[in-house]
Amino acid sequence: MAGTPKYKVHNEAGTYVASCKEPEACAALLGSIYHNGCVKVEGRIVYRDLNGDSAESYDCVAEAIIRGEHFKWGKSMIRSFGREFCERTYPNLSWDMYDN
């Protein structure tokens, strides 16, 4: 199914180099070609490979990309709607990590 890639990969210098639909593909690019690069979603960095560690485990990097994406989402939800609204709307999530 066609769709716009969500994840943007940037090299160490910050230059855009690729778009991906899955975080696993981003992890593979960072681990094999663009060491010390970063992944952005909607212009915000959700993962930065600081030590070139992305080559160690693509699965761990993909998970970190997803966690970073969710963290940005949670922070913006609290900023936009307030913690009480977020807790009522999404009661199964722990909002402590987003509210600081």
N, C-alpha and C positions, 0 to 999 in steps of 0.2 A: 504494500500500500504506500502510495506516495505521501510525502509529508516533509516539512521543513526540518532539517536537523536542529536539535536543541542545544547540543554541546559544541562549543568552539574551542579549538586547541590553539594555543599560542606558544611560540618558541621562547627560549631564554631571554631574548631581546624584547619580547612582547609583541612580536609580529604575528598576525593571524596566519595560520598555516593549514588548518583543516576544520571541517565540520563533521560531526558524528551524530548518529541517532541513538547510540547506546554508550553508556559510560565505559563498558568493557573495551570498546574500540578506542576510546580516548586513552585508556590505560595502556593499551598496546602501543599506541603512537608515542606516548610519553616514555615508555620503558624501552622502546627500540630505537627511536629516531630523535625525539625532541626532549632529551634529558634536561632537567631544571626548567621545564616549561610550566604552563598552567592551563587550567580548563575554566572557561567562563560560561555562565548561563545568563542570558539577558543582560550582558555587559558586566556582570559581577563575578569576581573570582570565587569559585566554589572549591577549587583544589589547586595547590601549588606544590610542585615537586622540588623541594629545596635542596636535597642532597643527592639527587639522582637515584633515589630509592625505588622509583616506580618499576624498575626492571626486576626487582626481587619478587613481587607478587602482583599480577594484574588484578586478581580478585580483590585483594586488599585495597588497591588503588580505586577500583570501581566502587567499592563500598564507601570509601572516603569521599568520593565525588558525590555519591547519592546523599551521604550524611551532610556534606557541605551545602548541597542544594536545599535540603530540608531545613537546615539551620537558617539559611537566608530567608526561606519562606516563613518560618516561625517568627523570626525577628520582625519581618515586615508585617505579619498578621497582628502581633502585639502592638506595634507602632501605629498601625492603621485603625484597629478596632478595640484595643484594650484587652488586658488579660482576662477579665471576667467574661467577656463575650467569647473569647477563645476557649476558655474552660467549659463554658456551657455548650458551645457548638461542637467541640472535639473533646469530650470527656475522657477518652481513652489515651490521650497524649499527656505526657508530662511536660508542662510548660515552664518548669524551673530553669532549664538550660537556656531558654530563649529570653528570659526576662532578667537582664542584668544591666 
